[in-house]
Amino acid sequence: MIAHLHGRILKKDAQTVVVDVGGVGYQVTIPVSTFYRLGEPGTEVNLLTHTHVREDALALFGFLTATEQTLFEHLIAVAGVGPRLAISILSGIEPPELVGALRASDVARLTRIPGVGKKTAERLVVELKDKMTGLEGVEPAPEESPAGPRDDLVSALVHLGYSRSEAERGVEKALKQEGHGPFEELLRRTLRVLSGR
């Protein structure tokens, strides 16, 4: 099993990063919380990884913090939650807020995450509420240079499971409130708009 990668970022988007380790490019699926903290292509990165093996595929899921990895591993242990949904959950809510929602049995907050229905949210609370001890969250994301916002934001949100029209409306609202800043901050603000906060 591949548990850790250290190498150079070849390319990244809101859902994946390709890491060059000794001339081999590993494609790793990541949550948005990890994307916020990644450097630019060409910089070095250390990723904690989870190797998921199926009959027809081997997939890597990567995280910059132990909290994200622990949450991911708790999530995929819940019946009906696969690695893709676990990544979507971590992308749709910041880790400290997810921990808080699970501890507080906040089903309403969990159902605002794309892909999480009421039954899944209830199952998450029942199975994970008592496993949140010691998970206090992650450090704030560093600011990075801005990207061309509108199209990139819509594209990132579509990757996260929002419909194009929903993503466009959310981006429009978020940019009206504050139209400039680092891409990661604009994406975070748009996610807050879409989740009704």
Secondary structure as UniProt FT lines:
FT   STRAND          4..12
FT   STRAND          16..21
FT   TURN            22..23
FT   STRAND          24..29
FT   HELIX           32..37
FT   TURN            41..42
FT   STRAND          44..53
FT   STRAND          58..63
FT   HELIX           66..76
FT   TURN            79..80
FT   HELIX           83..92
FT   HELIX           95..103
FT   TURN            104..105
FT   HELIX           107..110
FT   TURN            111..112
FT   TURN            114..115
FT   HELIX           118..128
FT   HELIX           129..131
FT   TURN            133..134
FT   HELIX           149..159
FT   TURN            160..161
FT   HELIX           164..177
FT   HELIX           183..194
FT   TURN            195..196
//
